[in-house]
Amino acid sequence: MKESQHVEWKESWRDEYLKWLCGFANAEGGVLVVGKDDKGRPVGVSDAKKLLEDLPNKIRDVLGVMADVRLVQEDGKDLIEIRVDPYPNPISYKGEYHYRTGSTKQELKGAALDRFLLRKYGRTWDAVPVPGVAARQLSAAAFATFRKLAKLSERMTAADLKGSRESLLEKLRLVEGTYLTRAAVLLFHSNPQEFFSGSYVKIGFFRDGSDVVYHDLIEGDLFTQAAETVKLIRAKYMKAAITYQDIHRVETYPVPFEALREAVLNAIIHKDYAARAPIQIKVYEDKMTIWNPGQLPEHWTPEKVRRRHSSKPFNPEIANTFFRSGEIEMWGRGIERIFEECSAAGFPEPAIEYDAGDWRTEFAYPKAVLDRLGGERAESGEPGPAGETFRGKLQGKASGKKLGKTARAVVELMSAKPRITIPEIAEKLSRSERAIFLQINKLKEDGIIRRVGPDKGGYWEVLK
């Protein structure tokens, strides 16, 4: 019997070894062998009979578990084997919670202890109730966004979507008794950072290794974070390579849109919000990395996540709400879709790594795109200070480019009503605000429209 996750050797008995038994009970069970040295050689125990009498009661009284204690012999030496089964409820040693992982024992504290206790009681972090927050304190804009998206997805009935905030939250399983859950606050509160530090996205552009040139923070409800992160990366942090097919301009970004969108959604939905660290997206001249704290499902490996697998989200209530909105599928295909989109574009596969609670996804930019860009980040100057709009992206006009159906409809609405808002356009065209935002960005880049004046009080001007 080799020392492993389920086997531990000790030369003699000490009462502190009850911690090891506690770790076995909280994990997958195991055997503690008393009378072997650290190389597994039997050295025997001199008080085997007394241990046989004392240990079962001591283990029961201190840990509250039943252990199988037996006398065995090896090479003529008396050994004591203590076998402990895995327990469905958490087991403590004098108020401490220990856990066996690999061939080591760890005392669980902080966020790790919270996750362990929730899992043992069949709960998830995002389903825990939050005192002191009422439905009326949530964001009207976040509810409006969800209702529009869910209407298009047809994953909720019209009656459900027309109901009150309270009834909608009930349908989405975001209420626990009289309390809203953590998921409800993250999804629908305008400032969830007030309750959960680190529940935002940080984006930075880096040159020469670790030198940050500029950065942005994206806060707000999770729907806003997901949409604005993708928009900002495309509008400010990435430059498209420009080619022409006849008179039509073709823009190729270094990361396919759907792959970027899936990666951002994956980070937001599966993030470990108890870790109190933001999602961090680092953009370089030749690559982009997305980092978020997270946890592997029990008994899963990073290799299994990269392959086709069942859906087992870390935050199931957050994932369910994004599914109802139509933003994701609930088939465990998020990572698979990222690989498919990159493959379809002829781009390199992203590198996805997991290490001790950290997820990291890296997109290496394809050489063909970098060659077209000529290594230049922008065509006109450097960006301003952190948080300012990056203005060097995609200079030039459309040169006879044909407009798609949605783009043409956007231009027509702006011509008829220059002060029309993005939500109004989205409602008239039955599209998401995110889709309209991207269309408008494209029209501005192509020199077809421009914004005159501020966001509030300004108007649209159609240039051609």
Steps between C-alpha positions, in 0.01 A plus 500: 500500500676814376461846654254697287193720519328216686790365707720664767784341701601593857769336716303540824168636611451862610162656571574776246461233232128531553539796259606254227194285566287814486656576159418152371138526621454838328654379172476153349575290807827322567722287721748618762761230570678530836832313524667592166775753443487768230646256246230243565719257694321325790645595839212374710313645799563393859157591639280342231250348746443831680457687170243244387298576814547879518495627141141411393355694797745790464422537129126487569515751787723758329394470136155350526579228245521124514835353399602141427808439720676169453827325581703370205847352469773560244847345515421384850419853620170609656334785313175687564282583201235769549253514214264798466221527244415827321224686685220695326497764774798717603721357777697727731793445733445733798348763271758454224414355160770290336498355150711236327621601153767303319730359768473803729258629761379859491309705754219680320459871570333803345348460155618138473312413821189680375504301175554173688212557742263608222586193293451265795155647559410481131510875448690729265658837571267694271186358665581636848252769618608863547329692783410864458436510123151526352378459142415871483870582549602310187569665165206574270743505207630152586145361511419672169810350338417152627136522386604604149757224470269234647219605266725440201629170638144374567628314805245662728131555446359841415297489823813443708679789336208737550475421870640701787866500599416278794320240288777501239763444769292211637482342154877531464560333841669813632304521825559306822202546732464876543857572387660560165795275420854599417428416138208747495721780629780429252260470207264788566653751742657808341794482741562141617852612593339655807432147625774291337841659459675391183176448305615704200720470192839665457645543150850626423720546195863405558825556317849366566400235749346661805462867403132592497422773247134554591221314673126499576270363769157367407249488783123464533270201473639187334304551176654845467846367581476228235372729224725797578814287536460354152413840351794675662755237403391519136466878493805602702742213557506316166581619153365321196715418200349659188487328161282554196298269283429703190368827645380347826704542814556189713597535866671211676541521876771292670235317708169392340205686648311191620816352655563826687137519610497138625827549688373814675166338588679190626720709730207701639259210551750253649700749707555424868359826641604402851863548395455882501726545197372648172512335161819628338539531124845587371533605138841507332622572148493129414267329749219538752461318832187468714551405865232426755489323837296181479473139611491169319193283564579222744690210339548695175835573337600790272521249215135405547393864480675536163311201361125467445335470841173541683399840633607545861526876562674633810215753541193309380246775577703762314545256212127422491410869474749556217354192330146636530622824345634308200858608564630145554408137440477259794680211336855545626612618155642843585867403476430269209341789310805719564719237335251455214488872424878532496534190281236625255692828462828314447640650822717328764324309775488696827693368799272427797673427831386435857725525802388498864187711463612709202363470146702653218403516132754633252431589138818527291436731205542332161813593306301593190306766691813632671676523164215708356503726803872550453554491875332839542243538774335815365516711189485835675675551829481340841192465719435749773525433872337199662126494445495730196368384167755346271478690172764341280297202384400436139536832326354540153177509304277230365582547131182366346436237768147354491295525818332199651129498577538595868761769431280652230202504738713671770603773254140552389379540858777752573414696188134517604574576867855628569452495878388136510665292775659157480224339714237650267679364193536158663129492584390606150723242333439226759874464556711507815658829605837330473437413134392858423803641682731288284317605183533867594871460575546344158306778327710762678823323408390485136431875500127457434375666821643704782386612842469875553507616861490293821325169551218685675377797300694423182375368166595276208617639167484281189802583283424297189 
